[in-house]
Amino acid sequence: MLSARQRYLFIALALLWLALRIPDFGARFSFDWDASQYARGMREFDIVKHQPQPPGYLLWVLSSRSLMPLAGGPMPAQTLVAFLMSVAALAIFYALALHILQSRLSALISTTLLAFAPTVALNSSIASPSITDLVASAVAGYLAFLGPRRKRWRIILCLVALAVLAGFHQSNLALLLPLVVAALIGHWRYAWRPIITGSVLASLAFLAWYLPLAQTVGGSRVLAHLSSGQFQEAAHLSSVFYGAPLRNHLSMLANNLAYAAINLSPWLIAFGLPLWAGRKSLPGGWWRYALWMAPTLVTVFLIHGARAGYWLIAFPPMLLLCAWLGQIRVSGMIAGVLLSLAISYFPYGRFQFSKIAPISYVIYRSTPRIALDIEASQRNLDQSLRQLQQSGAPQPFVCARDNPEAPNIRSVTYDFAYVHWVTPEDAPRGRSVWLFDQHGPDRETRQRYPNWRQLAGDQFASLWEAVPSP
């Protein structure tokens, strides 16, 4: 039983978490490259045009489109879907933690720490289907740890849910498949009928979204070819095993260690690890945790792990292991939450003009602070662009910023379509306006145009006017 003080504490933390999400519902502009592509897909679904990119994310686009009249636009609609997914993920994780830890207090502490984890908070507040990985992970974990002799209908529900969630973000099904298969094998003796029924219904649920998706591009073979090409392109940029330079792979490793550190460090502090351990041995059925985490760890360290959101599948088993091995303390939870909030809302933008900008940006882009700052930056950019347009500035404008987070060539052509945008390769020879990162034109670009004048700028982007030599 929880004491009255503990109940009030958890209610206060829940209200705080909800309050921190509210500002993101007002998003008008793209958070990143992908968000603009999902928004394009809401208007005209075409995978070939990358509206959105392969493999399609059909249910994410359709659910966002259905909520757009309520939300008031494509970006707030996607944010609303992400928020609802995060609430579902936390509810399922709580049920899972309660089953494993056998303590309401332990389950609430674990769920609170998961909710405030910087990457979970970020992905519950932006237009990205990555948050569905957290839902799928919680469902797969619940399936793996449930007792097959009672309430067998839960097996059916979990299998159907996983099939539907794959329509939001297809990668979660592939990464969770080893755990799901092992769980079904383990449950077969006592629940073979629900497993067969669930498998049939899950197959129908999968085909219900997959066949229409494949039909949009001319069949499953074409869709598989497009998806494979997208995967190969991404892996080629980051993995040495797919032809990427060693420097790129080492950078990916370093980034993912940082992603893990900023999310796991509050949990280690909360549960007193590694200073002491309440339970010295691993929990029973430890192999399920290994199958739960291994595919994600292989992916982010060996193949492609560009963003912290790739870790969302691995977070539930990691947090549950910390809770099992550590000491359950309300004071520890408060310390963990405070550290998560400090990491999440530290003013990283102040360091984007310093020498440590590349390092700080790795953390910055993994926290909910960046979503608020990018939205504010995009609104300022919109105002500056409209003023330039009214002043008769020559077009086209040149977009020379290539970070995945907005602004970039894909996001500006969607958010600021009233301006004609081109890439540096198609830049005009005469007087022109350029969009760069916060540092402005590099040495090579300065040599191309000797006369530059800054028009506007912040910690993400800057507008400059280029004037050629007479």
C-alpha positions in Angstrom: 0.0 0.0 0.0 1.1 3.5 -0.8 1.0 6.1 1.9 -1.0 9.3 1.4 2.3 11.3 0.9 3.5 8.9 -1.7 0.2 9.0 -3.6 0.3 12.8 -3.7 3.9 12.7 -4.8 3.2 10.5 -7.8 0.1 12.6 -8.7 2.3 15.7 -8.7 4.9 14.1 -10.8 2.3 12.9 -13.3 0.9 16.4 -13.5 4.4 17.9 -14.0 5.1 15.4 -16.8 1.8 16.4 -18.5 2.5 20.1 -18.1 5.9 19.7 -19.7 4.2 18.2 -22.8 1.6 20.9 -23.3 3.9 23.5 -25.0 4.8 21.0 -27.7 1.1 20.8 -28.9 1.5 24.2 -30.3 4.1 23.2 -32.9 3.5 24.7 -36.3 6.8 23.8 -38.0 8.8 20.6 -38.7 11.0 19.3 -36.0 13.3 17.5 -38.5 13.6 16.2 -42.0 11.3 13.2 -41.4 8.5 15.2 -39.8 8.1 17.2 -43.0 7.9 14.0 -45.0 5.2 12.6 -42.8 3.3 15.9 -43.2 3.6 15.6 -46.9 2.3 12.1 -46.7 -0.7 13.3 -44.9 -1.5 15.5 -47.9 -0.4 13.1 -50.6 0.8 9.6 -49.6 3.6 8.6 -52.1 6.6 6.5 -50.9 8.4 7.0 -54.2 8.4 10.7 -53.5 9.4 10.1 -49.9 6.1 11.3 -48.7 7.0 9.6 -46.3 10.2 7.7 -46.9 10.3 3.9 -47.2 9.0 1.7 -45.7 6.0 4.0 -45.4 4.8 4.3 -41.8 1.2 4.1 -43.1 -0.7 4.0 -39.8 1.3 6.9 -38.4 0.4 9.0 -41.4 -3.3 7.9 -41.3 -3.7 8.4 -37.6 -2.1 11.8 -37.8 -4.3 12.7 -40.7 -7.5 11.6 -38.8 -6.5 13.9 -35.8 -5.5 16.9 -37.9 -9.0 18.6 -37.7 -8.9 18.3 -33.9 -5.2 19.3 -33.6 -5.3 22.1 -36.1 -2.5 21.1 -38.4 -0.1 18.3 -39.5 2.6 19.0 -36.9 0.3 19.2 -33.8 -1.6 16.2 -35.1 1.6 14.1 -35.1 2.6 15.4 -31.7 -0.8 14.4 -30.4 -0.4 10.9 -31.8 3.1 10.7 -30.2 1.7 11.8 -26.8 -1.1 9.3 -26.9 1.4 6.6 -27.8 3.6 7.6 -24.9 0.7 7.4 -22.4 -0.1 3.9 -23.7 3.5 2.8 -23.4 3.7 4.0 -19.8 0.5 2.3 -18.9 1.6 -1.0 -20.3 5.0 -0.7 -18.8 3.5 -0.1 -15.4 1.5 -3.4 -15.7 4.6 -5.2 -16.8 6.7 -3.7 -14.0 4.0 -4.6 -11.4 4.1 -8.2 -12.6 7.9 -8.5 -12.5 8.7 -6.5 -9.4 5.6 -7.5 -7.4 5.4 -4.1 -5.8 3.1 -1.2 -6.6 5.7 1.3 -5.3 8.5 -0.3 -7.4 6.3 -0.3 -10.5 5.4 3.4 -10.0 9.0 4.4 -9.4 10.1 2.5 -12.5 7.3 4.0 -14.7 8.1 7.5 -13.4 11.8 7.2 -14.2 10.9 5.9 -17.7 8.5 8.8 -18.3 11.1 11.4 -17.4 14.0 9.8 -19.3 15.2 12.6 -21.7 14.7 10.5 -24.9 11.3 9.3 -23.8 10.2 12.8 -23.0 11.6 14.0 -26.4 9.8 11.4 -28.5 6.5 11.9 -26.7 6.6 15.5 -27.8 7.7 15.5 -31.4 6.4 14.4 -34.8 8.2 11.0 -34.9 6.8 7.4 -34.9 9.8 6.3 -32.9 7.7 6.5 -29.7 5.7 3.5 -31.0 8.8 1.4 -30.5 8.4 2.0 -26.7 4.8 0.8 -26.9 5.8 -2.3 -28.9 8.6 -3.0 -26.5 6.3 -2.9 -23.5 3.8 -5.1 -25.2 6.4 -7.7 -26.2 7.8 -7.7 -22.7 4.3 -8.2 -21.3 3.8 -11.1 -23.6 7.1 -12.6 -22.7 6.5 -12.4 -18.9 2.8 -13.1 -18.6 1.6 -16.3 -17.0 0.3 -18.5 -19.8 -2.1 -20.5 -17.6 -4.4 -17.6 -16.7 -6.1 -14.9 -18.7 -4.8 -16.4 -21.9 -6.7 -13.9 -24.0 -3.9 -11.5 -23.2 -1.7 -13.5 -25.6 -4.1 -12.8 -28.4 -4.3 -9.1 -27.6 -0.5 -8.8 -27.4 0.0 -10.4 -30.8 -2.6 -8.3 -32.5 -1.2 -5.1 -30.9 2.3 -5.9 -32.2 1.0 -6.5 -35.7 -0.8 -3.1 -35.6 2.1 -1.2 -34.1 4.3 -2.4 -36.9 2.2 -0.4 -39.2 3.3 2.7 -37.4 7.0 1.9 -37.3 8.0 -1.3 -39.1 11.4 -1.7 -37.5 9.9 -2.5 -34.1 8.5 -5.8 -35.3 11.9 -7.0 -36.7 13.8 -6.0 -33.6 11.3 -7.6 -31.2 10.8 -10.8 -33.2 13.3 -13.0 -31.4 11.7 -12.2 -28.0 8.2 -12.7 -29.3 9.1 -16.1 -30.9 10.9 -17.3 -27.8 7.9 -16.2 -25.7 5.4 -18.1 -27.9 7.6 -21.2 -27.7 7.7 -21.0 -23.9 3.9 -20.5 -23.7 3.0 -23.2 -26.3 2.6 -26.0 -23.8 -0.1 -24.2 -21.8 -1.7 -21.9 -24.3 -1.3 -23.3 -27.8 -4.9 -22.5 -28.7 -4.6 -18.7 -27.9 -1.3 -18.7 -29.7 -2.8 -20.1 -32.9 -5.8 -17.8 -32.6 -3.6 -14.8 -31.9 -1.2 -15.6 -34.7 -4.1 -15.8 -37.2 -5.6 -12.6 -36.1 -2.2 -10.8 -35.9 -1.6 -12.0 -39.5 -4.9 -10.5 -40.6 -4.2 -7.3 -38.8 -0.7 -7.1 -40.4 -2.1 -7.7 -43.9 -4.9 -5.1 -43.3 -2.3 -2.3 -43.4 0.6 -4.0 -45.3 -1.3 -4.9 -48.5 -2.7 -1.4 -49.1 0.7 0.0 -48.4 2.4 -2.3 -50.9 -0.3 -1.5 -53.4 0.6 2.2 -53.3 3.9 1.4 -54.9 2.9 -1.5 -57.2 3.3 -4.6 -55.0 5.3 -6.1 -52.1 8.4 -6.6 -54.3 8.7 -3.0 -55.1 8.1 -2.0 -51.5 10.8 -4.5 -50.3 13.2 -3.0 -52.9 12.5 0.6 -51.8 12.8 -0.4 -48.1 16.0 -2.3 -48.7 17.5 0.7 -50.6 16.6 3.0 -47.8 18.2 0.7 -45.3 21.4 0.3 -47.4 21.7 4.0 -47.8 21.5 4.7 -44.1 23.8 1.9 -43.1 26.3 2.9 -45.8 26.7 6.3 -44.1 27.3 4.9 -40.6 28.5 1.3 -40.5 31.9 0.1 -41.5 30.4 -3.2 -42.3 28.3 -1.5 -45.1 31.2 0.5 -46.5 31.2 3.6 -44.3 34.5 5.2 -43.3 35.9 4.0 -39.9 35.6 7.6 -38.6 31.8 7.5 -39.3 31.4 4.3 -37.4 33.4 5.4 -34.4 31.4 8.6 -34.3 28.2 6.5 -34.3 29.6 4.5 -31.4 30.5 7.6 -29.4 27.1 9.1 -30.0 25.2 6.0 -28.9 27.3 5.8 -25.7 26.2 9.4 -25.0 22.6 8.5 -25.7 22.8 5.6 -23.3 24.6 7.6 -20.6 22.1 10.5 -20.5 19.2 8.2 -20.1 20.7 5.4 -17.9 22.6 7.6 -15.4 19.4 8.9 -13.7 18.3 5.2 -13.3 21.6 4.2 -11.8 21.4 7.0 -9.3 17.8 6.3 -8.5 18.5 2.6 -7.7 21.8 3.1 -6.1 23.8 1.4 -8.8 26.7 0.6 -9.0 27.3 1.6 -5.4 25.3 -1.3 -4.0 22.8 -3.9 -5.2 19.7 -5.0 -3.4 19.7 -8.2 -5.3 23.1 -9.6 -6.4 21.9 -12.2 -8.9 20.2 -11.7 -12.2 16.4 -12.3 -12.3 15.0 -15.6 -13.4 14.5 -15.9 -17.1 17.4 -13.5 -17.8 17.6 -14.8 -21.3 14.4 -13.0 -22.1 16.1 -9.7 -21.2 19.0 -10.6 -23.5 16.6 -11.3 -26.4 14.8 -8.2 -25.6 17.8 -5.9 -25.8 20.3 -7.6 -28.1 18.8 -6.8 -31.5 18.6 -3.1 -30.6 22.2 -3.0 -29.3 23.5 -4.8 -32.4 21.7 -2.3 -34.6 22.8 0.9 -32.8 26.4 -0.1 -32.4 27.1 -2.1 -35.6 24.6 -0.9 -38.3 22.8 2.4 -37.8 22.0 4.4 -34.7 21.7 8.0 -35.8 19.3 9.1 -33.1 18.6 8.4 -29.4 15.1 7.2 -30.4 16.7 4.0 -31.7 17.2 3.0 -28.0 13.5 3.1 -27.0 13.0 -0.7 -27.5 15.9 -1.4 -25.1 14.9 1.0 -22.4 12.2 -1.1 -20.7 14.4 -4.2 -20.1 17.3 -2.0 -19.0 15.2 -0.1 -16.5 13.6 -3.3 -15.1 17.1 -4.8 -14.7 18.2 -1.7 -12.8 15.1 -1.9 -10.6 15.7 -5.6 -9.9 19.4 -5.3 -9.1 19.2 -2.0 -7.1 17.4 -0.6 -4.1 13.9 0.8 -4.4 13.8 4.2 -2.7 11.5 7.2 -3.2 14.4 9.5 -2.4 16.4 7.8 -5.1 13.5 8.2 -7.6 13.4 12.0 -6.8 17.1 12.3 -7.4 16.8 10.4 -10.7 13.9 12.6 -11.8 15.7 15.8 -10.9 18.8 14.6 -12.9 16.6 13.7 -15.9 15.0 17.2 -15.8 18.4 18.8 -15.5 19.6 16.9 -18.6 16.4 17.5 -20.5 16.1 21.2 -20.0 19.7 22.5 -19.7 20.2 25.5 -22.0 22.5 23.7 -24.5 21.8 26.4 -27.1 24.2 28.7 -25.4 27.1 26.4 -26.3 26.3 26.1 -30.0 28.6 28.9 -30.9 31.5 27.5 -28.8 34.2 24.9 -29.6 32.2 22.2 -27.8 29.2 22.7 -30.0 29.5 19.3 -31.8 29.7 17.5 -28.5 26.9 19.4 -26.7 24.7 19.0 -29.8 24.8 15.2 -29.4 23.1 15.6 -26.0 21.0 18.5 -27.1 19.3 16.7 -29.9 18.4 13.9 -27.5 16.4 16.0 -25.1 13.0 17.6 -25.1 14.6 21.1 -24.8 15.5 21.0 -28.5 11.9 20.6 -29.6 10.9 23.8 -27.9 14.0 25.7 -29.2 13.6 24.5 -32.8 10.0 25.6 -32.8 10.9 29.0 -31.5 13.8 29.2 -34.0 11.5 28.2 -36.9 9.0 30.9 -36.0 11.8 33.5 -36.0 13.0 32.2 -39.3 9.5 32.5 -40.7 9.3 36.1 -39.7 12.7 36.9 -41.2 11.9 35.2 -44.5 8.6 37.1 -44.8 10.4 40.4 -44.2 13.0 39.5 -46.8 10.3 38.5 -49.3 8.4 41.8 -48.7 11.6 43.8 -49.2 12.1 42.3 -52.6 15.1 40.1 -51.9 16.2 38.1 -54.9 15.0 34.5 -55.2 15.7 31.6 -55.1 17.0 31.3 -51.6 19.8 28.8 -51.0 19.5 26.2 -48.2 23.0 25.2 -47.1 22.1 23.6 -43.7 22.1 19.8 -43.8 21.5 18.7 -40.2 18.6 16.2 -39.8 16.9 18.6 -37.4 15.1 21.6 -39.0 15.8 23.7 -40.9 17.1 21.7 -43.9 16.2 21.6 -47.6 13.4 19.1 -47.0 11.8 21.0 -44.1 12.1 24.5 -45.5 10.5 23.5 -48.8 7.5 22.3 -46.8 7.3 24.9 -44.0 8.3 27.9 -46.0 6.9 27.0 -49.4 6.2 30.6 -50.2 10.0 30.9 -50.8 11.7 29.3 -53.8 14.5 27.1 -52.3 17.5 25.5 -54.0 20.6 23.7 -52.8 24.1 25.2 -53.0 24.8 23.3 -56.2 22.0 25.3 -57.9 22.8 28.6 -56.3 22.5 31.7 -58.5 25.6 33.6 -59.5 24.3 37.0 -58.6 23.1 38.5 -55.3 21.4 35.9 -53.2 20.2 34.9 -49.7 21.6 31.8 -48.0 20.5 29.7 -45.0 23.4 28.2 -43.0 23.9 26.7 -39.6 24.7 29.1 -36.7 28.3 29.6 -37.8 27.4 31.0 -41.3 29.3 30.3 -44.5 32.4 28.1 -44.4 35.7 29.0 -45.9 35.0 27.4 -49.2 31.7 29.2 -49.6 33.3 32.5 -48.5 35.8 32.2 -51.3 33.0 31.7 -53.8 31.3 34.9 -52.7 33.7 37.4 -51.1 31.1 39.7 -49.7 28.7 38.4 -47.0 26.3 40.2 -44.7 24.4 38.5 -41.9 20.7 39.2 -41.9 19.5 37.0 -39.0 20.6 34.1 -36.9 20.3 32.0 -33.7 21.8 28.8 -32.3 20.4 26.7 -35.1 20.5 28.7 -38.3 21.6 32.0 -39.8 20.5 33.9 -42.9 23.2 35.7 -45.0 23.2 37.8 -48.1 25.9 37.1 -50.6 27.1 39.7 -53.0 29.5 38.8 -55.8 32.5 40.9 -56.7 31.8 43.8 -59.1 
